[in-house]
Amino acid sequence: MKELLQDITIYHKNNQSWDRYNLSKVSVRDTSIRNRDTTGVTDVNNATIRIFDIDGYNNIYFVNKDDVIVTLKVDDEIKLAPLTELKSKYGKDNVYQVSSIDKFIFKDSDLKDLQHIKLGAI
């Protein structure tokens, strides 16, 4: 059985270079099977990624729309095209492009364990 939480690597575009951040204890769910119903495609995202380290968001690690996520811990340096380079090495099922970012940060201390950054990815 696949682990519920896993390591990922974020490739964040920073001016003309790509910064790499390895994160642990991240939830990655393939949602492509749920994207279709009898009328066709209902959601463009192929994966939902939840990062529970909210203290590190925009402090220790950065992620923006169009950044690239590898659902493994990797150490590749990006030369030109991250999606092409990483998909050719790790396969299309392990490499995604961030399409949306939602922050679930609550002031209520009872909800602290539910806080996370939710990434939609294609």
C-alpha positions in Angstrom: 0.0 0.0 0.0 1.3 3.5 -0.9 2.2 5.7 2.1 -0.3 8.4 3.0 2.4 11.0 3.3 5.5 11.2 1.1 8.4 13.3 0.0 8.1 15.8 -2.9 10.4 18.2 -4.7 9.2 21.7 -5.7 11.0 23.5 -8.6 10.2 27.2 -8.1 11.0 29.7 -10.9 13.1 32.5 -9.4 13.9 35.0 -12.1 16.0 33.1 -14.7 16.8 30.0 -12.5 14.9 27.2 -10.8 15.2 26.8 -7.0 14.7 23.3 -5.6 12.9 22.5 -2.3 12.6 19.0 -0.9 9.6 18.6 1.5 8.5 15.6 3.6 5.2 14.5 4.9 3.1 15.8 2.0 -0.2 14.3 0.8 -0.4 13.6 -2.9 -3.6 12.4 -4.4 -4.1 11.5 -8.1 -7.5 13.0 -8.9 -7.5 12.4 -12.6 -10.0 9.6 -12.3 -12.5 11.9 -10.6 -12.2 14.6 -13.3 -14.6 13.0 -15.7 -18.3 12.3 -15.5 -21.0 11.6 -18.2 -20.7 15.1 -19.6 -16.9 15.1 -19.9 -14.2 16.8 -18.0 -15.3 18.6 -14.8 -12.0 19.6 -13.3 -8.7 20.4 -14.9 -6.5 19.2 -12.0 -4.8 15.8 -12.2 -3.5 15.9 -8.6 -4.2 17.5 -5.3 -1.1 18.1 -3.1 -1.4 19.1 0.5 1.6 20.6 2.3 1.2 20.6 6.1 4.3 22.7 6.8 2.6 26.1 6.7 5.3 27.8 8.8 7.8 27.2 6.0 5.5 28.6 3.2 7.0 31.7 1.6 9.8 31.5 4.3 11.7 28.3 3.9 10.1 27.1 0.6 8.3 28.9 -2.1 5.7 27.8 -4.6 3.8 29.7 -7.3 1.4 28.9 -10.1 3.3 27.2 -13.0 6.0 25.9 -10.7 6.8 22.2 -11.1 6.3 19.4 -8.5 8.0 16.0 -8.6 6.3 13.5 -6.3 9.6 12.1 -5.2 12.7 13.5 -3.5 15.1 14.3 -6.3 18.2 16.5 -6.7 18.2 17.4 -10.4 19.4 20.7 -11.6 17.1 22.3 -14.2 18.8 23.4 -17.4 16.0 24.8 -19.6 12.6 23.1 -19.5 11.7 21.5 -16.2 8.5 19.8 -17.3 10.2 18.2 -20.3 13.4 17.3 -18.4 11.7 15.9 -15.4 8.9 14.0 -17.1 11.4 12.3 -19.4 13.4 11.1 -16.3 10.6 10.4 -13.8 7.5 9.8 -15.9 4.4 11.8 -16.4 2.7 10.3 -13.4 5.3 11.8 -11.0 5.7 15.3 -12.5 3.0 18.0 -12.3 2.7 21.8 -12.9 1.0 23.9 -10.2 -2.3 25.3 -11.4 -3.8 26.7 -8.2 -2.8 27.4 -4.6 -5.2 27.6 -1.7 -4.1 28.4 1.9 -6.1 26.8 4.8 -4.7 28.7 7.8 -6.9 29.0 10.8 -6.7 31.3 13.8 -8.5 28.8 16.0 -6.0 26.6 17.8 -8.4 23.7 17.8 -8.0 23.6 14.0 -4.2 23.8 13.9 -3.8 20.2 12.7 -6.0 20.9 9.7 -3.9 23.8 8.4 -2.2 23.2 5.1 -1.4 24.6 1.7 -3.4 22.9 -1.0 -2.0 22.8 -4.6 -4.0 21.9 -7.6 -1.7 20.4 -10.3 -2.0 19.3 -13.9 
